[in-house]
Amino acid sequence: MLYESLLDFWRVRLSFLPWNEIDTVLLDMDGTLLDLHYDNVFWMNTLPEKLAARSGQTLAQSKAALFARYEKVMGTIDWYCLDYWAEQLDIDIMAAKREDQHLIRMRDDTIPFLDALNVSGREVVLVTNAHPEALALKLENTELGNHISQMISTHEFGVPKEYQSLWQQLHQRVSFNPSRTLFVDDNLPILNAAQTFGIKHLLSIINPDSQKEDRTITDFPATADYRDFTNEILATPVQKGKQ
């Protein structure tokens, strides 16, 4: 069978996700349920612009210095910690983030996806590396809180999803069965960490930022639109006593 694109290939593959074997769905937030455009604009443009204006550096110099700082802590809890960046950069980070809050938006396919999962009786848990204040800001600006009741910031555990200790602690908190769990995230190293822990069903995102080109993903099943498989989710509700 020939496919016109990798996206067409994954659309066919996703129709065969064994939803009858999935009771729990763990979901990332930024880039997975929310458009990553807001975060990319803030960290890659707004913040270096503010630092350049304050220091007298050129924007290029500011970006080079800031991105070097990013590189040193990327993948650690500090990378996601607003308190860390407020201290390191001597800036009111939340005030700065609020200036761009008009860019915060849910993906168009998020609510249909969440509604299908909830109606089908699956346990849905948001697991984000976002700082609690960043999570609160996203909830203020979206309807996400109306569709997910369980929300966990990894800052509660002191380690992000890149680390096995997070998955061990999360497993104790949520008590999910890894072999009957789907984890959805746009971050490939995090998906690798979840796979190492033993989560059987994994899904990535082809288009986390609506303003950027679609990504080519070959390591994991990936989707550009959750609505491609909401019908199958609804057709395979979780049977009581099987969770």
N, C-alpha and C positions, 0 to 999 in steps of 0.2 A: 504493500500500500504506500502510495506517494503522498507526501505532505507539502503544501505550498510554503509553509513556514514552520519554525520551531514552535510557535504559538499554536498552530493547528495540531501539531503532534501532541502537545501537552493537553489540549482540549479533549482529544480522543482518549488519552491516557487517564485524565481526571474522571472521565465518565465511568472508569473502572475502579475508582477508589472504593475500598470495601467498607462502605458506610455501616453495614450491618456488623462490622467488627470495631466500630468506633463509638465509645460511650462518652469520652471526655475530650474537649477541645480546648487547648491552651493557646492563647492568642497574644502576640506582640501588639504594640500600639502604633508607634510612629513608623510609617511606611507600610504598615500591614492593615490597620483599620483607619488610620489617618494619613492624609497626604503628607509626604515627607518634605514637600516644598517649603513649608514654614521653617522647619528646623535647618534645612540647607541654607536658606536665605539668612537666617539669624547667625549661625555659626561661621558661615563662609563669607558673608558680606557685611551685615549690620555690625557685628561685634568688632571686626577689624577696622571698620570705618570709624567707629566711636573711639577706639584706642589710637588710631592715627590722628584724629582731630585733637585728642588730648595731649599726645606726645610730640606732635609736630613732624612725625615720620610721614613719608609717602605711604599711600595705601599699599603699594607693593612691599615696602619694608615691613609694614605692620602685619600684613598677611604672612610673610615669610617667618617672622618671629612668632606669631601666634600659632601657625600651623606646626612649627617645630615643637611647641609646647603640647599641642594635641598629640603629636606622634609619640611623645614620651609616655603618655598615660592611656593611650587608646586601648580599649579592651579591658581596662580596670575600672573599679567603682569610681575612681576619681574622674575619669573621663565623663561620666554621667552625672557627677555631683555638682550642683549649682553652688553649694557652700564652698567647695574647693575653688571653683573659678572666681567666685566673688572675692575670696581671700587672695588668690594668686594675682588677679588683675586689678584688685582694689576698685571694684565697680559694683554698683547695685544691679546685679544680673537680672533680677526679676523685673525691675523697672524697665530695663532694656528689652527684655523679652515681651513685655506688654505692649511696647511700641509697635511690634510686628503682629500682634495677636489677630488682626483682621485677616491674616493669611491662614489661620488655623481652620481646617475643614476636614470633614470625614470624606472618605472615598465614596463615590456614588453607589458602589456595590456593597458597602458595609452593612447598612441596615437590613436589606433583604437577606443577606447571609446570616446575620445574628438572629433575625426573626425566625428563619428556617431552623437554625440550630436549637433555639429555645422551644419552638413548637414541637420539634421532634423529640424533646425530652432529654437532650444531651446536656451534660454539665459543661458550662462555658466559664472559663477563667481567664481574665486579663493578667498577663505576666509581663511587666515592662521594666526596663532598666532606667526609665525616666525617674528623676528625683521627685519625691512626693509633691513639691511645690509646682514642678512642671506638669505633673499629672493633674493636679488641681486646676491649673490654668487651662489645660486641654478640656477638662470636664466643664468648665465655665463657658467655654466657647463652642461646645458641640452637644449633641444629644446622646453621646456615648453612654453616659450614666443611666439612661433610661432603658438600655438594652443589655447591659451586663451588670450583674449584681455582685460578683466576686472580682475584686481588683487588687492586685498585689504589686507593689514596687519592690524590686530586689534590694533596695536600700535597707529594707527591714532586716535583711540577712547579712548585709555588709559585703556582699560579693555579687557581681553581675552574672548573667546567663552564660557567659563564656567559661565559667568555672564549674567543675563537677560538684563542688561543695554546695553550690546554689541548688542544683537539681536534687541533691540528697535532702536538703532542708525543705525544699518545695514539696517533695514527695511526702515527707512527714506531715506537712501542713495540709495538703490537699488530698492525700491518700488516693491518687489515681493509679490505675493499672497501666504501666508503660506499654504493654502489648495491645491495649485497647484505647490508646490515646493518640490524637492528632495534634501536632504542634505546628503552628503557622508563624513564620518570621521572614522578614526580608533580608536578614543578616546571615550570610552563609557560614561564617565561623560559629555563630550561635547554633545554627542548625546542626553543624558537625558535633558540637558539644552535646546537644540533645540526643543525637544518634548514638554517641559514645555512651551516654547514660543508659540507653536502651529503649528510648521512645521509638515505637515501630513505624508510625505514620508521620511523614514530614512533608511540608508544603512551603514553597517560597513564592515570592512576588516578582513578577516581571517588570511592573511599572510602579515602584514605590513613590516616585516623585512625578507628579502629573506634568511637570514642565521639562522633563528630560526624556531622552530616547528610551525605548524599551530595552531591557537588559537581555542578554543571551545567557540562559542558565541551563547547565547540563547535568550538574551533580545531584539535583533534587527535582521532583515534580514541581512545576511552577504554574501560576495562573496570572492572567491580567484582569479577570473578571469573575468574582465569586458566583455571580448569577448563572454561570455555566453549569453549576451542579447543585443549585438549591432544590430543584425538583427531586433529585435523587435523595437528598437529605430528608425531605419531607416524606418520601416514599419508603424510608427505612427508619421508622421511629424506634427509639430505644425501648426494649421490652423490660417491664418492671421485673426486678429480681436478677437481671443479667449484668447490671452495673457493678 
